Amino acid sequence: MRTLTRTTRLALTATSLLAALTLVSCAAVITDDERAASTDTGSDTASDSDTAAAAAVPEFDLTTGSLDGRPHIDPIPAAVAALEESGFQPIQAGKLTVALGGAGTPPTSFFAEDDAQTIIGSDPDLSSLIAEGLGLEYTPENVAWADWPLGIESGKYDLALTNIGVTEERKELFDFATYRDAVMGFLVADGSEITEISKPEDISGLKVIVGSGTNQEKFLLDWIAQNEKAGIAPGEAVYYEDNAAGLLALGSGRADVSIQPYSLAKFQEQTLGETRVVGKFNSAFPVTGQVGAATAKGSGLAEPVAVVVNELIETGVYDEVLTRWGQGDEAITESLVNPAGLPKP
């Protein structure tokens, strides 16, 4: 197995992360044969350190084999009835065409590493369950983030699950049924002395990488303004063209902190082991925002989707999906239709 340098691994983008995991994350992605072999050590007992290490590293199947563990359900009568009453007509008869970010961010939605075309992750799992609950055939489509809005508006896709945060502006064009909390994480290099970021003064004097024009940039700039008002070193927002450049800056010490989607940040921490998550916040601050499945405004689909998600929550299938992708911290207790979202600027 070829070993990558620390700097190279920190340069991995979300889309190239899977290729790197093939090389560097054997401890995190474990096959049945490897698991069986690891138990045949010739010793009656394993060391305490080995046991602790195994417990600390979650196991992710990044191949099409993960489909074998995808939960399934029968059609939910209440959801099927709600769909019929709504008047919604699928783009393809009998099918639910779902826009997903196949080249996106693990563990939410990404291509399986063994065929680079099958979309796996928590969003595809939930999309499949939503389709089944509605009595429709699950039909996924790989879509770039910038393309889902036009695709939904033009009638190319019925539904989009691409980690879309509910905002008041988006609600003018789309309806949402929520399915996860909208959480961002503070990420630092593994060797950083920073142990926690939970309040504005924690970023005093630090260089924080953030995406321009994002919800999290608004959050960060508010913290910087609070520090300025308090008369302390405010901290600095820094911007890079892409995630790879930002991670290189983090690893080289040219930046202190990076703000990323929480699930991606945790996934990188648990698999590559070169970064640590030291805090999180809701990206729709000052409201408690959620991620929603988006459909065309007035299509009638959002309400039946919420019926399915709430049934999944009640039966425990929802927790099963999030747990298997390491996203239990983002679980919600109820799917809501068009709840309060990030306020308009």
C-alpha positions as CSV (number, residue, x, y, z in Angstrom):
1,M,0.0,0.0,0.0
2,R,1.5,3.3,-1.1
3,T,1.8,5.9,1.7
4,L,0.8,9.5,1.1
5,T,2.5,12.4,2.9
6,R,0.6,14.4,5.4
7,T,0.6,17.4,3.1
8,T,-0.7,15.4,0.2
9,R,-3.6,14.0,2.2
10,L,-4.6,17.4,3.5
11,A,-4.8,18.5,-0.1
12,L,-7.5,16.0,-0.9
13,T,-10.7,17.6,-2.1
14,A,-14.2,16.1,-1.3
15,T,-14.3,14.7,-4.8
16,S,-10.8,13.1,-4.7
17,L,-11.2,11.9,-1.1
18,L,-12.5,8.5,-2.2
19,A,-9.4,7.7,-4.3
20,A,-7.2,8.6,-1.4
21,L,-9.2,6.4,1.0
22,T,-8.4,3.4,-1.2
23,L,-4.7,4.1,-0.3
24,V,-4.7,5.4,3.2
25,S,-7.8,4.4,5.1
26,C,-7.5,0.6,5.4
27,A,-8.2,1.0,9.2
28,A,-11.4,2.7,8.5
29,V,-12.8,0.6,5.5
30,I,-12.8,-3.0,6.6
31,T,-13.9,-6.0,4.5
32,D,-15.3,-9.2,6.0
33,D,-12.1,-11.1,5.1
34,E,-9.9,-8.5,6.7
35,R,-12.1,-8.5,9.8
36,A,-11.9,-12.3,10.1
37,A,-8.2,-12.3,9.6
38,S,-7.7,-9.6,12.2
39,T,-9.3,-11.8,14.8
40,D,-6.9,-14.8,14.1
41,T,-3.9,-13.3,15.8
42,G,-2.6,-16.5,17.4
43,S,-3.2,-15.0,20.9
44,D,-6.1,-15.6,23.2
45,T,-6.5,-11.9,24.0
46,A,-6.0,-8.6,22.0
47,S,-4.2,-5.8,23.6
48,D,-6.2,-3.0,25.2
49,S,-4.7,-0.5,22.8
50,D,-5.8,-2.5,19.8
51,T,-9.3,-2.8,21.2
52,A,-9.5,0.9,21.9
53,A,-8.3,1.8,18.5
54,A,-10.8,-0.5,16.8
55,A,-13.6,1.0,18.8
56,A,-12.5,4.6,18.0
57,V,-12.5,4.1,14.2
58,P,-15.9,3.7,12.5
59,E,-16.1,1.3,9.6
60,F,-17.3,2.7,6.3
61,D,-18.0,0.6,3.2
62,L,-17.2,3.0,0.3
63,T,-18.0,0.4,-2.4
64,T,-21.1,-0.7,-4.1
65,G,-21.2,-3.4,-1.4
66,S,-22.7,-0.8,0.9
67,L,-25.9,-1.2,-1.1
68,D,-26.3,-4.6,0.7
69,G,-26.7,-2.8,4.0
70,R,-29.2,-0.2,2.6
71,P,-32.5,-0.5,4.5
72,H,-35.7,-0.9,2.6
73,I,-39.4,-0.4,3.5
74,D,-42.8,-1.2,2.0
75,P,-45.0,1.6,0.7
76,I,-46.5,3.6,3.6
77,P,-50.3,3.8,3.1
78,A,-50.6,7.3,4.6
79,A,-47.8,8.6,2.3
80,V,-49.3,6.9,-0.8
81,A,-52.7,8.4,0.0
82,A,-51.2,11.9,0.6
83,L,-49.4,11.6,-2.7
84,E,-52.6,10.8,-4.5
85,E,-54.5,13.6,-2.9
86,S,-51.7,16.1,-3.7
87,G,-52.2,15.8,-7.4
88,F,-48.4,15.5,-7.9
89,Q,-47.4,13.8,-11.1
90,P,-43.9,12.3,-11.3
91,I,-41.8,13.3,-14.3
92,Q,-41.5,9.6,-15.2
93,A,-44.7,7.7,-14.5
94,G,-44.3,5.4,-11.5
95,K,-40.8,6.7,-10.7
96,L,-39.3,9.3,-8.3
97,T,-36.4,11.1,-10.1
98,V,-34.1,12.4,-7.4
99,A,-31.2,14.8,-8.0
100,L,-28.1,13.8,-5.9
101,G,-24.6,15.1,-5.6
102,G,-22.8,12.0,-6.9
103,A,-19.4,13.7,-7.0
104,G,-20.1,15.4,-3.8
105,T,-19.1,15.0,-0.2
106,P,-18.8,11.8,1.8
107,P,-20.6,10.5,3.7
108,T,-23.6,12.4,2.5
109,S,-23.5,11.6,-1.2
110,F,-20.7,10.3,-3.4
111,F,-19.7,7.8,-6.0
112,A,-18.8,4.3,-4.9
113,E,-15.0,3.8,-5.2
114,D,-15.2,0.5,-7.2
115,D,-17.3,1.8,-10.1
116,A,-17.3,5.6,-9.9
117,Q,-21.0,5.8,-11.0
118,T,-23.1,4.3,-8.2
119,I,-24.2,7.1,-5.8
120,I,-24.0,6.0,-2.2
121,G,-24.2,7.8,1.2
122,S,-26.9,8.9,3.5
123,D,-28.8,11.1,1.0
124,P,-29.1,8.2,-1.5
125,D,-30.2,5.9,1.3
126,L,-32.9,8.3,2.4
127,S,-33.9,9.0,-1.2
128,S,-34.4,5.3,-1.9
129,L,-36.5,5.0,1.3
130,I,-38.6,8.0,0.4
131,A,-39.4,6.5,-3.1
132,E,-40.3,3.2,-1.5
133,G,-42.5,4.8,1.1
134,L,-44.4,6.7,-1.7
135,G,-44.8,3.5,-3.7
136,L,-42.5,4.7,-6.5
137,E,-39.4,3.4,-8.2
138,Y,-36.2,5.1,-7.0
139,T,-34.4,6.8,-9.9
140,P,-31.2,8.7,-8.9
141,E,-29.5,11.3,-11.1
142,N,-26.0,12.8,-10.6
143,V,-26.3,16.6,-10.5
144,A,-23.8,19.3,-9.8
145,W,-24.7,21.6,-6.9
146,A,-25.2,24.6,-9.2
147,D,-27.6,22.7,-11.4
148,W,-30.3,21.3,-9.0
149,P,-32.4,24.6,-8.8
150,L,-32.9,24.8,-12.6
151,G,-33.4,21.1,-12.8
152,I,-36.2,21.2,-10.2
153,E,-37.8,24.4,-11.7
154,S,-37.7,23.0,-15.3
155,G,-39.2,19.7,-14.3
156,K,-36.1,17.6,-15.0
157,Y,-36.1,16.2,-11.4
158,D,-38.9,15.5,-8.9
159,L,-36.9,16.0,-5.8
160,A,-33.4,17.1,-4.8
161,L,-31.4,15.8,-1.9
162,T,-28.0,17.5,-2.2
163,N,-27.5,18.8,1.4
164,I,-29.7,21.8,0.7
165,G,-30.2,24.1,3.7
166,V,-33.6,25.7,4.0
167,T,-33.5,29.5,3.5
168,E,-36.3,32.1,3.3
169,E,-35.0,33.0,-0.2
170,R,-35.1,29.4,-1.5
171,K,-38.6,28.9,-0.1
172,E,-39.8,31.5,-2.6
173,L,-39.0,29.0,-5.4
174,F,-39.1,25.6,-3.7
175,D,-40.9,23.6,-1.1
176,F,-38.9,21.6,1.5
177,A,-39.4,18.5,3.7
178,T,-36.6,18.5,6.2
179,Y,-34.5,15.5,7.1
180,R,-31.3,16.6,8.9
181,D,-30.0,19.5,11.0
182,A,-27.9,22.0,9.0
183,V,-24.6,21.8,10.9
184,M,-21.2,23.2,10.1
185,G,-17.9,22.2,11.8
186,F,-14.7,23.9,12.8
187,L,-11.8,21.9,11.5
188,V,-8.1,22.2,12.6
189,A,-4.9,20.3,11.7
190,D,-4.4,17.3,13.9
191,G,-1.3,18.9,15.5
192,S,-3.0,22.2,16.3
193,E,-3.1,23.4,19.9
194,I,-6.7,24.5,19.4
195,T,-9.0,22.2,21.3
196,E,-12.4,23.9,21.2
197,I,-14.2,26.6,19.3
198,S,-17.6,27.5,20.7
199,K,-17.8,31.3,21.0
200,P,-16.5,34.4,19.2
201,E,-13.5,34.9,21.4
202,D,-12.3,31.4,20.5
203,I,-11.4,32.7,17.0
204,S,-9.6,35.8,18.3
205,G,-6.4,36.3,16.3
206,L,-7.0,33.2,14.1
207,K,-7.2,32.9,10.4
208,V,-10.4,31.0,9.5
209,I,-11.0,29.5,6.0
210,V,-14.6,30.0,4.8
211,G,-16.4,29.9,1.5
212,S,-17.3,33.3,0.0
213,G,-21.0,34.1,-0.1
214,T,-22.0,31.1,2.1
215,N,-24.2,31.0,5.1
216,Q,-21.2,30.1,7.2
217,E,-19.4,33.2,6.0
218,K,-22.2,35.3,7.4
219,F,-21.9,33.5,10.7
220,L,-18.1,34.0,10.8
221,L,-18.2,37.7,10.0
222,D,-20.7,38.2,12.8
223,W,-18.3,36.6,15.2
224,I,-15.5,38.8,13.9
225,A,-17.6,41.9,14.4
226,Q,-18.4,40.9,17.9
227,N,-14.7,40.5,18.7
228,E,-14.0,44.0,17.2
229,K,-16.7,45.4,19.4
230,A,-15.3,43.7,22.4
231,G,-11.9,45.3,21.7
232,I,-10.0,42.0,21.1
233,A,-8.2,40.7,18.1
234,P,-11.1,39.9,15.8
235,G,-9.8,37.0,13.8
236,E,-9.7,37.0,10.0
237,A,-11.7,35.3,7.3
238,V,-9.5,33.9,4.6
239,Y,-10.6,32.5,1.2
240,Y,-9.2,30.0,-1.2
241,E,-10.3,29.0,-4.7
242,D,-11.0,25.4,-3.7
243,N,-11.1,23.0,-0.9
244,A,-7.7,21.5,-1.8
245,A,-5.9,24.8,-1.4
246,G,-7.6,25.5,1.8
247,L,-6.6,22.1,3.3
248,L,-3.0,22.7,2.2
249,A,-3.1,26.1,4.0
250,L,-4.5,24.4,7.1
251,G,-1.8,21.8,7.1
252,S,1.1,24.2,6.5
253,G,0.0,26.6,9.2
254,R,-1.0,29.4,6.8
255,A,-4.5,29.2,8.2
256,D,-5.6,28.0,11.7
257,V,-9.2,26.8,11.2
258,S,-11.4,25.7,8.3
259,I,-15.2,25.7,8.3
260,Q,-16.7,22.8,6.5
261,P,-20.0,20.8,6.5
262,Y,-19.9,18.9,9.8
263,S,-20.5,15.5,8.3
264,L,-17.6,15.9,5.8
265,A,-15.4,17.3,8.5
266,K,-16.1,14.3,10.8
267,F,-15.6,11.9,7.9
268,Q,-12.2,13.3,7.2
269,E,-11.3,13.2,10.8
270,Q,-12.3,9.5,11.2
271,T,-10.8,8.2,8.0
272,L,-7.7,10.3,7.1
273,G,-6.8,11.2,10.6
274,E,-5.0,14.4,9.7
275,T,-7.6,16.9,11.0
276,R,-9.8,17.3,14.0
277,V,-13.3,18.8,14.5
278,V,-13.2,21.2,17.5
279,G,-16.7,22.7,17.3
280,K,-19.9,23.0,15.4
281,F,-22.7,25.4,14.8
282,N,-26.0,25.6,12.9
283,S,-25.5,27.2,9.6
284,A,-28.8,29.0,9.6
285,F,-28.0,31.0,12.7
286,P,-29.8,32.9,14.2
287,V,-32.6,30.3,13.5
288,T,-32.2,26.6,14.0
289,G,-32.0,25.6,10.4
290,Q,-32.4,22.2,8.8
291,V,-31.5,20.5,5.5
292,G,-34.4,19.7,3.3
293,A,-35.5,17.6,0.3
294,A,-36.4,20.3,-2.3
295,T,-39.2,20.1,-4.8
296,A,-40.9,22.6,-7.1
297,K,-43.0,25.2,-5.4
298,G,-46.6,24.1,-5.1
299,S,-46.0,20.7,-6.6
300,G,-47.6,19.0,-3.6
301,L,-44.7,16.5,-3.1
302,A,-43.2,18.0,0.0
303,E,-46.0,16.9,2.3
304,P,-46.0,13.2,1.3
305,V,-42.2,13.2,1.6
306,A,-42.5,14.5,5.2
307,V,-45.0,11.7,5.9
308,V,-42.4,9.2,4.8
309,V,-39.5,10.8,6.8
310,N,-41.6,11.0,9.9
311,E,-42.5,7.3,9.6
312,L,-38.8,6.5,9.2
313,I,-38.1,8.5,12.4
314,E,-40.8,6.7,14.3
315,T,-39.8,3.2,13.3
316,G,-36.1,3.8,13.8
317,V,-35.1,3.3,10.2
318,Y,-34.0,6.9,10.0
319,D,-31.6,6.5,12.9
320,E,-30.3,3.3,11.2
321,V,-29.3,5.3,8.1
322,L,-27.6,8.2,9.9
323,T,-25.8,5.8,12.2
324,R,-24.3,3.8,9.4
325,W,-22.9,6.9,7.8
326,G,-21.7,8.5,11.1
327,Q,-24.2,11.3,11.1
328,G,-26.1,10.7,14.3
329,D,-25.3,14.2,15.6
330,E,-27.4,15.7,12.8
331,A,-30.6,13.7,13.5
332,I,-33.9,15.6,13.7
333,T,-37.0,14.5,15.7
334,E,-39.6,15.6,13.1
335,S,-39.7,16.3,9.4
336,L,-41.2,19.8,8.8
337,V,-42.6,21.3,5.6
338,N,-41.1,24.7,4.9
339,P,-39.9,25.6,8.4
340,A,-38.2,28.9,9.2
341,G,-34.9,29.1,7.4
342,L,-31.9,31.3,7.1
343,P,-33.2,34.9,7.0
344,K,-32.8,37.0,3.8
345,P,-29.7,39.3,3.8
